């Protein structure tokens, strides 16, 4: 679907996201926005190469703008809790007068909000992580990523408490040759009596229901497919013409032990630059290696329903509310974390910040 979206389009995308675990929005970003992100990605890549780094061997192709070393460490780590403070730090990364911040907090956050539970004062939608994923030319063997689910990089408590959505955005046209995504959609719950697919539950607006449903669907996955086999299935034109079952009544139980399910065919992502693939934290996906003679660049911010914390209360990665109003209107939430943040992210303790649990949900 194209990036010029109305309310009805967004509702259809929301349903598809919950049904399949992902949705593709072509041309989600404008040409100007893509160019801004490309310039920053190139700036960071050139810096790391000038420092003698091997992008694939040393970084796995994953470049985090604030912590990659291009700028000096922030004087205080409190910026991870405030949009205003984060923006001030983030704007130091690029020398470009057109910054990434408006794209991140206005365009990307607005789209991501569609696929997360309803925002509340105590659980604002937050920026959870951001990274560029760069695959160097002719790096087929080192630039492919195996099957994974983004939530697997969070501890079990966080997985069960905080829905996330990854916004994988192509900065170059992506295809089979330059290291695109291969996605295995969620299995579909099947009503064996009427031979129809169950429709979505009547409401997925609260985090608990959202998580139970997505985790339930993910639990119905079979063994991981061989990547070559999955690619063959994705490219099989005959499979595209296979009849689909009709949609039936809404699913009434979130317990997958009471479901039968049907596996869906893998999807190979081939989209123009500026397109965004929104991924549930529990959808299974991998990526191919870059066999082309050019760099393949992607940008992936991730957003969460609430500030993601581990079972011990420790903040995992970023917890930046997408609007400053939540910092001002809900300061008690952050006051509860002040002592922890000040202790864990002392001005002279940036090394500890670098080594904290940091989800590399790449592709």
Secondary structure, 3 states (H helix, E strand, C coil): CECCCCHHHHHHHHHHHHHHCEEEEECCCCHHHHHHHHHHHHHHHHHHHHCCCCHHHHHCCEECCCCCCCCCCCCCHHHHHCHHHHHHHHCCCCCCCCCCHHHHHHHHHHHHHCCCCCCCCCCCEEEEEEEEEEECCCCCCCCCEEEECHHHHCCHHHHCCCCEEEEEEECCCECCCECCEEEECCCEEEECCCCEEEECCCCCCCHHHHHHHHHHHHCCCCCCCCHHHHHHHHHCHHHHCCCCCCEEEECCCCCHHHCEEECCCCEECCECCCCEEEEECCCEEEECCECCCCCEEEEEEEEEECCCECCCCCECCCCEECCCHHHHHCHHHHHHHHHHHHHHCCCCCHHHHHHCCCCCCCC
